[in-house]
Every structure is written in structure tokens, then in C-alpha cells.
Amino acid sequence: MSLRVLAAGPLTTVQDLGRHGWRHLGVAQAGALDPDAAALANRLVGNAAGDAVLEFTLHGPTLAIDRTSRVAICGADVDAAFRPAGGETIALATRRPIALPPGELMLGPVRGGARAWLAIDGGIDVPVVLDSRSTDLRGGFGGCNGRALQRGDELPLGTARQHDATAVQLPAWWVDPDADEPREAPIRYVASLHPASGALARGAWRVDARSNRQGLRLAGTALAADAPDGVSAPVAPGTVQLPPDGQPIVLLADAQTVGGYPRLGHVASADLPRLAQCRPGDALRFTPIDADAAHALLLARRHRHARAALAAAQRSR
């Protein structure tokens, strides 16, 4: 059983919850840029939270599914449709489990954000590399041969629970644990002792088009990079670096493990999924908080998503 890629989209990769425990060897975390959205999509179709999904950016892929399946799309809104074998195209909705007969799943433009995640029951069954199925684009391993999907790729699927779906089954209910989160709120970060760390919060920034899964580049009035590059020190997703041009970079899931640029602080983990939805040109502001507040934000987010996963499991029975 497999997914066949008929059209790949600009950047579609296999991801799970990331590759942990290898940073001491220089191996990046990788994984879904919003692990909560990926986990929720998995829960909606009856998978384990850490099963592999497809992450797509700006525009989704078109996929041929050769078996009866259950799928779910979480993250930003997506124009999605399905054409059963020999049937007519049907529009789909997101954030709910959808039962599908064999046919073509067409995932179009991503709206209101940059990325979404597709889970299919059984999960994407690519080989496990260093404890994860995630694609490490910089390292060139994991996922589908260490790269973004291409037309003609075939992705094996894991074993799924048998269920009948001779036609599309689209429930009326959905779950969205982040629906009430203000999209325009400042990104919260724990400031470092660097002299420019406070200036990050006073600046008005836009997302630079050169941003990628390694880091979100900011464009605005350059900050003074008074301190020279130092000896490389550990960095992680969320670290805010200040390169010599004064335009900060927020590291994301594919970030390197060490870096010599000065560090302005660290974005609260609860806000990293919001950065995953930023498109080139989007406006951003930052506000400093302390470590206790950042921890409380993360616990609150985990609580919301745990409640959503529980509600989804009860509805899907």
C-alpha cells in the first residue's frame, strides 16, 4: 500500500516529531515545524502521535491513494479536494478525520499561513534513520531519500485498521485548539544579556524571503552587532542569532547544533508553531518574557492540544 506523488508542491517532506538525542553528534532535530499540529492530525486518524506525516509549504501535493484510507489535515487552511476512481471531485475540509475510497487527493494553496500537515492512517512507513523518519534536508537523509518529494515518488504506508469507505465520509465536526490564539500578538522570547536583546522588542520586522526550515530571517532596521562573532556554542530551535548585518535569525527545526553569532535570546517554545506559519513579507513584533512565563505558556499549549486529542478520539469512535 502506498501514496504515489502525482504533483509534489514547492516543498513537501516526510516528517514526524523530530530526531532527538543526537545533537551532541551534530545531528539536527528536523521534524514537523509544528509538532502539535502533526500529532493532532495523527490522533484524528487513529495513529500514534509520532507517526510520520507529510508537511507541505504554501501549496500541497496531489497524491494517488491506492487503498481505503482515513486522512486528516491540520495547520493552516488548505484548499483540498478528492476525486474517487471514476467519480466526481469533492471538496474537503480540514481538522477532522475524512474516510476516503481509493482515488486522488488534491491539496492546493495554503491560506492564512504557510504550512499544513497531512496524516494518513497507518502513517508514512519510510525507513527509520537515527530513531526518526523525519527528513533532514541539510544532512540529506531520512524521509524520502533525504529530500523534498518529487513527482513519481511512492511512499509506503503502514498497516491501518480496516474500515469501509465506498464514498467520501466527511464529518461535520472539527477540532482547532489554537482557534482563539491571537495571530497578530507579539512573539514572546526570553532575552539574553546581549546589549541588543531589548532592541529586538522595539523593532518592527518582516519575514525575509530567504527564510527556510533552518531559520526564519528577519528584515528591518539593523541592530548593532557590537560583539564580534565568538567561539561556537550550542544553539537550538528558537535561538535568536544576530549576524554581522544586524538582521536577526530565529532558528527553526532544521537548525545547526552550534553557532558563533551572538545570541539575543530564545523564542518561547509555545510560539515556535506561529513562526512556522509566517510567510515572506509578514510583519512580526517581539516581546520579552521570563523563563517561568515561557514554561507556563508551553504547559498551557500542551494542555489545549491534549484536550483536543482526547475530544477527537472520543468523536472518532
C-alpha positions in Angstrom: 0.0 0.0 0.0 1.4 3.4 -0.9 0.9 7.0 -1.8 2.1 7.9 -5.3 3.1 11.6 -5.8 1.4 13.0 -8.9 2.5 16.6 -8.1 4.8 17.4 -5.3 4.2 21.1 -4.4 7.1 23.5 -3.8 8.3 21.8 -0.6 6.7 18.7 0.7 8.6 16.4 3.1 8.1 13.4 5.3 8.3 14.5 9.0 7.5 13.2 12.4 8.1 14.7 15.9 11.8 15.0 15.2 15.2 13.4 15.8 16.1 13.7 19.4 19.2 12.7 21.4 21.8 13.2 18.6 22.7 16.8 18.8 26.0 16.0 20.6 27.0 14.5 17.3 25.9 17.5 15.2 22.6 16.0 14.0 19.8 18.5 13.7 16.4 17.9 15.2 14.3 18.1 12.0 10.7 17.1 12.4 7.4 19.0 11.8 7.8 22.7 12.4 4.5 22.5 14.3 4.8 19.1 16.1 1.4 19.7 17.9 -0.4 20.1 14.5 1.3 16.9 13.2 0.4 15.0 16.3 -3.2 16.2 16.2 -3.6 15.1 12.6 -2.2 11.7 13.6 -4.6 11.4 16.5 -7.6 12.3 14.3 -6.9 9.3 12.0 -6.1 6.9 14.9 -2.3 6.9 14.6 0.3 7.4 17.3 1.2 11.0 17.8 4.8 10.4 16.5 3.9 8.6 13.2 5.3 10.1 10.1 3.2 12.7 8.2 3.6 15.0 5.2 4.5 18.6 5.8 3.8 20.9 2.9 4.6 24.6 2.4 2.5 27.2 0.5 0.9 24.6 -1.8 0.2 21.0 -1.2 0.8 17.9 -3.3 -1.5 15.8 -5.4 -1.4 12.1 -4.3 -2.8 8.9 -5.6 -4.1 6.7 -2.8 -4.5 3.0 -3.7 -6.5 1.8 -0.6 -9.4 2.9 1.5 -7.9 5.4 3.9 -8.6 7.9 6.7 -6.8 11.2 6.4 -6.7 14.5 8.3 -5.1 17.9 7.5 -4.1 20.2 10.3 -2.2 23.5 10.4 -3.1 26.4 8.2 -6.2 26.3 6.0 -5.8 24.4 2.7 -7.9 24.2 -0.5 -8.4 20.4 -0.6 -10.4 18.1 -2.8 -10.7 14.4 -3.6 -11.6 12.6 -6.8 -12.6 8.9 -6.3 -11.6 6.5 -9.0 -14.2 7.0 -11.8 -16.1 9.7 -9.7 -16.5 13.4 -9.4 -14.3 15.8 -7.5 -15.5 16.6 -3.9 -14.3 19.5 -1.8 -12.8 18.5 1.6 -12.5 20.3 4.9 -9.6 20.3 7.4 -9.0 19.5 11.1 -11.3 16.4 11.0 -10.9 12.7 10.1 -12.0 12.0 6.5 -12.6 8.5 5.2 -11.7 8.1 1.5 -12.0 5.3 -1.0 -9.1 4.8 -3.5 -8.6 7.9 -5.7 -6.7 11.2 -6.0 -6.2 13.6 -3.1 -5.5 17.2 -4.3 -4.1 19.6 -1.8 -3.9 23.2 -3.2 -2.9 26.6 -1.9 -2.3 27.1 1.8 -4.2 30.0 3.2 -3.9 32.0 6.4 -0.4 30.6 7.0 2.5 28.9 5.3 2.3 25.2 6.3 0.0 22.3 6.9 0.4 18.6 7.8 -1.3 15.6 6.3 -1.7 12.3 8.3 -3.0 9.1 6.8 -4.0 6.1 8.9 -1.0 3.7 9.3 1.5 6.5 8.8 4.1 7.1 6.2 6.3 3.9 6.5 9.7 5.2 5.3 12.8 3.7 7.0 13.7 4.9 10.5 17.1 6.7 10.5 18.6 7.6 13.9 15.3 7.0 15.6 13.2 9.1 13.3 11.5 9.1 9.9 11.9 12.8 9.5 13.6 14.4 6.5 16.9 16.2 7.3 17.2 18.4 4.2 20.6 19.8 5.2 22.0 16.4 6.0 20.4 14.7 3.1 19.0 11.7 5.0 15.7 10.4 6.4 12.2 10.7 4.8 12.3 10.1 1.1 16.0 9.8 0.3 16.7 12.9 2.4 15.0 15.3 0.1 11.7 17.0 -0.7 9.1 14.9 -2.6 9.2 14.8 -6.4 6.7 13.7 -8.9 6.7 9.9 -9.3 7.8 9.1 -5.7 6.0 6.3 -4.0 5.7 6.4 -0.2 4.9 3.1 1.6 2.1 3.2 4.1 1.9 1.4 7.5 -0.8 -1.1 8.4 -4.1 0.6 9.1 -7.3 -0.5 10.8 -9.7 -1.9 8.2 -12.8 0.2 7.5 -15.3 0.5 4.7 -15.5 3.7 2.7 -17.1 3.3 -0.7 -17.7 7.1 -0.7 -16.1 10.1 1.0 -17.2 10.4 4.6 -16.7 14.0 5.9 -17.9 14.6 9.4 -19.4 18.0 10.3 -17.3 18.4 13.5 -13.7 19.6 13.7 -11.1 20.5 16.3 -8.9 23.5 16.4 -7.2 24.0 19.8 -5.5 27.2 18.6 -8.6 28.9 17.2 -8.7 31.5 19.9 -5.0 32.4 19.9 -4.4 35.9 18.5 -2.4 35.6 15.3 -1.1 39.2 15.5 0.2 39.0 19.0 4.0 39.6 19.5 6.3 36.6 19.5 7.5 36.1 23.1 11.1 35.4 23.9 13.5 35.1 26.8 16.1 37.8 26.3 19.8 37.2 26.7 22.3 39.6 28.3 23.4 40.8 24.8 23.1 44.7 24.6 20.8 44.4 21.5 18.4 41.8 23.0 16.0 44.5 24.2 16.1 46.3 20.8 14.6 43.2 19.2 11.4 44.0 21.0 11.5 47.7 19.9 11.9 46.9 16.3 9.3 46.3 13.6 10.3 43.2 11.5 9.2 41.5 8.4 9.9 37.9 7.3 12.6 37.8 4.7 12.0 35.6 1.6 15.3 33.8 2.3 13.7 32.1 5.3 13.5 28.3 5.4 13.2 25.3 7.7 16.6 26.1 9.2 15.8 29.6 10.2 13.3 32.5 9.9 15.2 35.5 8.7 14.0 39.0 9.8 14.2 42.2 7.8 14.1 45.6 9.5 16.3 48.4 10.9 19.6 46.7 11.5 20.6 46.1 15.2 24.0 47.0 16.3 26.1 43.8 16.3 28.8 45.3 18.6 30.1 41.9 19.9 32.1 40.1 17.3 31.4 36.5 16.4 32.6 34.3 19.2 33.6 30.7 19.7 30.8 28.4 18.5 28.4 27.5 21.3 25.3 25.3 21.4 22.1 26.6 19.7 18.7 25.1 19.3 15.3 25.7 17.6 14.1 29.0 19.0 17.6 30.6 19.4 17.7 34.2 18.1 21.0 34.9 16.4 22.4 38.3 15.4 24.6 38.0 12.3 27.0 40.9 11.3 24.4 42.5 9.0 22.2 43.2 12.1 19.2 41.3 10.7 18.2 38.6 13.3 17.6 35.0 12.5 15.3 32.7 14.6 16.5 29.2 14.3 13.9 26.5 13.4 13.7 22.7 13.4 16.5 22.2 10.8 18.9 24.4 12.7 22.6 23.6 13.1 23.6 22.5 16.6 26.3 25.1 17.2 26.9 28.7 16.1 29.2 31.6 16.6 26.8 34.5 16.1 25.8 36.5 19.2 22.5 35.3 20.7 19.7 37.8 21.5 17.6 35.2 23.4 15.3 32.3 22.8 11.7 32.3 21.5 9.3 30.6 23.8 8.6 27.1 22.6 4.8 27.8 22.6 5.3 30.4 19.9 7.5 28.5 17.5 4.5 27.0 15.7 3.3 30.6 15.0 6.7 31.2 13.3 6.2 28.1 11.2 3.1 29.8 9.7 4.9 33.0 8.7 5.1 33.8 5.0 7.6 36.1 3.3 6.6 39.7 4.0 4.6 39.0 7.1 5.0 41.6 9.9 6.4 40.4 13.3 6.9 42.0 16.6 8.6 40.5 19.7 8.1 41.0 23.4 10.4 39.7 26.2 9.2 37.4 29.0 11.0 35.4 31.7 11.7 31.7 31.7 8.8 30.9 34.1 6.3 32.6 31.8 7.7 30.7 28.8 7.3 27.5 30.7 3.7 28.3 31.6 2.9 29.1 28.0 4.2 25.8 26.9 2.2 23.9 29.5 -1.0 25.8 28.5 -0.4 24.9 24.9 0.2 21.2 25.7 -3.0 21.2 27.8 -5.1 22.6 24.9 -3.8 20.1 22.5 -4.2 17.2 24.9 -7.8 18.1 25.4 -8.3 18.4 21.6 -6.7 15.0 21.0 -9.0 13.4 23.7 -12.1 15.0 22.2 -11.1 13.8 18.7 -10.6 10.3 19.9 -14.0 10.2 21.6 -15.7 11.6 18.5 -13.9 9.2 16.1 -15.1 6.0 17.9 
